[in-house]
Amino acid sequence: MTVPFAQLSRAEQRAIVEGKKDWQGVRGFFDWLETKKYKLHVRVFLSKYRGYTLCPDCGGGRLRQEARDVKVGGRDAAWRFAPCR
C-alpha cells in the first residue's frame, strides 16, 4: 500500500492484476462486475474504467486543429479536457 505500483516486481504486479489464492485480483473483480451490469450504477462504474484509444492528432483533447492552434497563456484549450499528459 505504500509502494507505487510501478516499483513493484513483475510477480507482485501480476498478483495484484490477476489475483492469487483466495483473492481474485483486479481482473476478477471486473469480471464479477460484468455479471452485475444489468444495474445502472454498475454500468456507470464500469464505463469509467474502460480503455479507449486516444486520437494521435489531438491526444484526447477532442478539439479540431483550428481550436488547438489558439493559445492562451501558452496553453491550448485542449489542456483542460485532455487526460493527464
N, CA, C and O of each residue as an XYZ file, in Angstrom:
340
protein
N       0.816     -1.207      0.000
C       0.000      0.000      0.000
C       0.858      1.269      0.000
O       0.369      2.340     -0.361
N       2.101      1.165      0.391
C       2.949      2.354      0.456
C       3.939      2.437     -0.693
O       4.676      3.417     -0.797
N       3.972      1.434     -1.554
C       4.914      1.404     -2.673
C       4.135      1.627     -3.967
O       3.114      0.975     -4.185
N       4.598      2.538     -4.832
C       3.920      2.731     -6.117
C       3.909      1.444     -6.933
O       4.843      0.644     -6.870
N       2.856      1.263     -7.685
C       2.681      0.051     -8.485
C       3.873     -0.186     -9.408
O       4.315     -1.322     -9.572
N       4.390      0.876    -10.005
C       5.497      0.741    -10.947
C       6.771      0.230    -10.278
O       7.639     -0.322    -10.955
N       6.896      0.401     -8.981
C       8.101     -0.043     -8.272
C       7.991     -1.478     -7.768
O       8.960     -2.013     -7.230
N       6.847     -2.101     -7.929
C       6.690     -3.496     -7.526
C       7.344     -4.408     -8.557
O       7.512     -4.025     -9.714
N       7.706     -5.598     -8.141
C       8.271     -6.569     -9.078
C       7.167     -7.038    -10.030
O       5.980     -6.865     -9.754
N       7.573     -7.630    -11.147
C       6.591     -8.142    -12.118
C       5.662     -9.164    -11.476
O       4.464     -9.181    -11.759
N       6.212    -10.018    -10.609
C       5.389    -11.034     -9.946
C       4.363    -10.387     -9.026
O       3.222    -10.845     -8.954
N       4.748     -9.342     -8.331
C       3.811     -8.648     -7.437
C       2.743     -7.922     -8.237
O       1.570     -7.934     -7.864
N       3.140     -7.289     -9.334
C       2.166     -6.617    -10.194
C       1.175     -7.624    -10.761
O      -0.029     -7.370    -10.788
N       1.680     -8.763    -11.211
C       0.812     -9.808    -11.764
C      -0.158    -10.324    -10.707
O      -1.321    -10.585    -11.013
N       0.307    -10.475     -9.462
C      -0.561    -10.956     -8.390
C      -1.690     -9.973     -8.118
O      -2.809    -10.388     -7.815
N      -1.416     -8.687     -8.222
C      -2.459     -7.681     -8.000
C      -3.476     -7.719     -9.130
O      -4.682     -7.681     -8.884
N      -3.000     -7.794    -10.358
C      -3.896     -7.746    -11.512
C      -4.635     -9.064    -11.707
O      -5.851     -9.065    -11.900
N      -3.930    -10.170    -11.661
C      -4.514    -11.479    -11.939
C      -5.086    -12.167    -10.705
O      -5.967    -13.017    -10.832
N      -4.605    -11.818     -9.518
C      -5.064    -12.461     -8.294
C      -4.150    -13.602     -7.889
O      -3.284    -14.038     -8.648
N      -4.369    -14.070     -6.672
C      -3.552    -15.143     -6.140
C      -4.320    -15.803     -5.006
O      -4.864    -15.113     -4.144
N      -4.370    -17.112     -4.996
C      -5.061    -17.903     -3.970
C      -6.510    -17.462     -3.811
O      -7.299    -17.591     -4.747
N      -6.872    -16.948     -2.648
C      -8.275    -16.597     -2.365
C      -8.705    -15.266     -2.974
O      -9.901    -14.988     -3.067
N      -7.753    -14.448     -3.385
C      -8.091    -13.129     -3.929
C      -8.139    -13.195     -5.445
O      -7.205    -13.689     -6.077
N      -9.217    -12.702     -6.031
C      -9.446    -12.796     -7.472
C      -8.656    -11.783     -8.284
O      -8.523    -11.944     -9.497
N      -8.140    -10.768     -7.662
C      -7.385     -9.741     -8.372
C      -8.307     -8.706     -8.996
O      -9.532     -8.801     -8.931
N      -7.671     -7.724     -9.598
C      -8.426     -6.632    -10.215
C      -9.263     -7.156    -11.382
O     -10.429     -6.786    -11.523
N      -8.678     -8.008    -12.211
C      -9.445     -8.560    -13.341
C     -10.620     -9.397    -12.862
O     -11.705     -9.333    -13.439
N     -10.415    -10.173    -11.821
C     -11.503    -10.965    -11.269
C     -12.632    -10.101    -10.760
O     -13.806    -10.434    -10.920
N     -12.269     -8.978    -10.141
C     -13.281     -8.039     -9.653
C     -14.102     -7.488    -10.801
O     -15.328     -7.425    -10.712
N     -13.432     -7.081    -11.895
C     -14.168     -6.536    -13.030
C     -14.954     -7.612    -13.768
O     -16.016     -7.326    -14.321
N     -14.458     -8.830    -13.787
C     -15.235     -9.938    -14.359
C     -16.512    -10.160    -13.559
O     -17.575    -10.398    -14.131
N     -16.405    -10.084    -12.251
C     -17.578    -10.234    -11.390
C     -18.563     -9.091    -11.632
O     -19.774     -9.305    -11.689
N     -18.025     -7.862    -11.775
C     -18.902     -6.723    -12.036
C     -19.650     -6.872    -13.347
O     -20.795     -6.436    -13.463
N     -19.015     -7.481    -14.332
C     -19.677     -7.685    -15.627
C     -20.950     -8.513    -15.474
O     -21.876     -8.370    -16.272
N     -21.007     -9.369    -14.471
C     -22.216    -10.167    -14.247
C     -23.330     -9.337    -13.628
O     -24.481     -9.773    -13.590
N     -23.002     -8.148    -13.143
C     -23.975     -7.270    -12.491
C     -24.309     -6.037    -13.323
O     -24.918     -5.093    -12.818
N     -23.911     -6.040    -14.609
C     -24.086     -4.812    -15.381
C     -25.530     -4.544    -15.810
O     -25.789     -3.588    -16.540
N     -26.455     -5.366    -15.368
C     -27.859     -5.039    -15.590
C     -28.281     -3.881    -14.682
O     -29.334     -3.276    -14.885
N     -27.452     -3.578    -13.680
C     -27.725     -2.458    -12.775
C     -27.080     -1.194    -13.338
O     -25.928     -1.216    -13.772
N     -27.818     -0.109    -13.326
C     -27.354      1.141    -13.929
C     -26.069      1.643    -13.274
O     -25.136      2.024    -13.980
N     -25.999      1.654    -11.968
C     -24.815      2.203    -11.305
C     -23.566      1.376    -11.590
O     -22.459      1.913    -11.576
N     -23.722      0.095    -11.845
C     -22.574     -0.748    -12.193
C     -22.106     -0.420    -13.604
O     -20.902     -0.380    -13.859
N     -23.038     -0.185    -14.523
C     -22.655      0.202    -15.883
C     -21.907      1.525    -15.883
O     -20.921      1.681    -16.603
N     -22.369      2.482    -15.078
C     -21.687      3.774    -14.972
C     -20.283      3.577    -14.408
O     -19.321      4.150    -14.919
N     -20.165      2.774    -13.365
C     -18.865      2.497    -12.752
C     -17.922      1.848    -13.757
O     -16.765      2.254    -13.862
N     -18.392      0.851    -14.493
C     -17.558      0.162    -15.469
C     -17.112      1.084    -16.597
O     -15.995      0.953    -17.097
N     -17.966      2.008    -17.000
C     -17.614      2.899    -18.109
C     -16.431      3.787    -17.763
O     -15.719      4.234    -18.663
N     -16.205      4.052    -16.491
C     -15.080      4.893    -16.083
C     -13.749      4.188    -16.255
O     -12.712      4.843    -16.352
N     -13.759      2.870    -16.295
C     -12.513      2.114    -16.332
C     -12.254      1.425    -17.658
O     -11.306      0.647    -17.772
N     -13.068      1.690    -18.651
C     -12.837      1.091    -19.950
C     -11.704      1.831    -20.640
O     -11.568      3.047    -20.503
N     -10.907      1.100    -21.368
C      -9.803      1.715    -22.101
C     -10.271      2.194    -23.456
O     -10.890      1.445    -24.211
N      -9.979      3.415    -23.754
C     -10.324      3.965    -25.051
C      -9.041      4.435    -25.710
O      -8.147      4.942    -25.033
N      -8.940      4.279    -26.988
C      -7.763      4.704    -27.719
C      -7.831      6.208    -27.931
O      -8.846      6.735    -28.387
N      -6.747      6.894    -27.600
C      -6.700      8.339    -27.800
C      -6.344      8.660    -29.238
O      -5.573      7.942    -29.875
N      -6.901      9.722    -29.733
C      -6.605     10.192    -31.079
C      -5.133     10.606    -31.136
O      -4.677     11.357    -30.274
N      -4.380     10.130    -32.133
C      -2.967     10.505    -32.215
C      -2.749     11.979    -32.546
O      -1.686     12.524    -32.252
N      -3.744     12.634    -33.154
C      -3.588     14.052    -33.512
C      -3.815     14.977    -32.324
O      -3.015     15.878    -32.073
N      -4.910     14.754    -31.589
C      -5.251     15.683    -30.513
C      -4.889     15.149    -29.132
O      -4.973     15.892    -28.154
N      -4.488     13.878    -29.023
C      -4.104     13.321    -27.730
C      -5.259     13.232    -26.754
O      -5.048     13.243    -25.541
N      -6.468     13.144    -27.261
C      -7.630     13.040    -26.389
C      -8.266     14.378    -26.063
O      -9.211     14.440    -25.277
N      -7.756     15.460    -26.663
C      -8.297     16.796    -26.393
C      -9.663     17.032    -26.998
O     -10.401     17.914    -26.559
N     -10.000     16.247    -28.005
C     -11.309     16.296    -28.660
C     -11.616     17.646    -29.311
O     -12.771     18.064    -29.388
N     -10.579     18.306    -29.769
C     -10.772     19.579    -30.450
C     -10.122     19.523    -31.822
O      -9.129     18.824    -32.025
N     -10.693     20.266    -32.761
C     -10.098     20.352    -34.093
C      -8.772     21.095    -34.018
O      -8.479     21.776    -33.036
N      -7.981     20.952    -35.068
C      -6.673     21.591    -35.110
C      -6.796     23.108    -34.988
O      -5.959     23.746    -34.349
N      -7.830     23.690    -35.596
C      -8.018     25.148    -35.532
C      -8.174     25.618    -34.089
O      -7.633     26.655    -33.706
N      -8.908     24.859    -33.299
C      -9.113     25.230    -31.901
C      -7.842     25.004    -31.088
O      -7.565     25.756    -30.153
N      -7.080     23.992    -31.429
C      -5.834     23.726    -30.701
C      -4.744     24.729    -31.046
O      -3.790     24.893    -30.286
N      -4.878     25.402    -32.184
C      -3.884     26.401    -32.583
C      -3.994     27.682    -31.762
O      -3.033     28.448    -31.695
N      -5.138     27.930    -31.140
C      -5.321     29.125    -30.322
C      -4.687     28.884    -28.957
O      -5.010     27.913    -28.273
N      -3.777     29.781    -28.567
C      -3.080     29.646    -27.291
C      -3.478     30.786    -26.360
O      -3.589     31.937    -26.783
N      -3.690     30.454    -25.089
C      -3.970     31.442    -24.057
C      -3.028     31.139    -22.899
O      -3.097     30.066    -22.300
N      -2.169     32.064    -22.594
C      -1.210     31.833    -21.524
C      -0.255     30.698    -21.835
O       0.210     30.012    -20.924
N       0.047     30.490    -23.117
C       0.965     29.440    -23.509
C       0.343     28.059    -23.619
O       1.037     27.101    -23.959
N      -0.931     27.937    -23.342
C      -1.612     26.636    -23.422
C      -2.746     26.698    -24.420
O      -3.364     27.742    -24.625
N      -3.008     25.553    -25.041
C      -4.162     25.498    -25.932
C      -5.398     25.126    -25.105
O      -5.283     24.751    -23.938
N      -6.559     25.230    -25.712
C      -7.803     24.967    -24.994
C      -7.959     23.500    -24.628
O      -8.727     23.171    -23.724
N      -7.250     22.620    -25.308
C      -7.404     21.186    -25.065
C      -6.775     20.742    -23.749
O      -7.123     19.671    -23.252
N      -5.875     21.507    -23.171
C      -5.204     21.057    -21.938
C      -6.210     20.797    -20.832
O      -5.974     19.933    -19.988
N      -7.320     21.513    -20.810
C      -8.319     21.365    -19.755
C      -9.112     20.072    -19.905
O      -9.541     19.489    -18.909
N      -9.307     19.622    -21.138
C     -10.171     18.474    -21.391
C      -9.414     17.168    -21.551
O      -9.989     16.094    -21.380
N      -8.157     17.247    -21.871
C      -7.380     16.034    -22.146
C      -6.977     15.346    -20.848
O      -6.846     15.995    -19.811
N      -6.784     14.040    -20.906
C      -6.262     13.336    -19.738
C      -4.842     13.815    -19.441
O      -4.210     14.460    -20.278
N      -4.359     13.503    -18.273
C      -3.014     13.918    -17.867
C      -1.997     13.512    -18.918
O      -2.007     12.381    -19.405
N      -1.141     14.420    -19.255
C      -0.119     14.145    -20.266
C       1.232     14.060    -19.606
O       2.236     13.834    -20.281
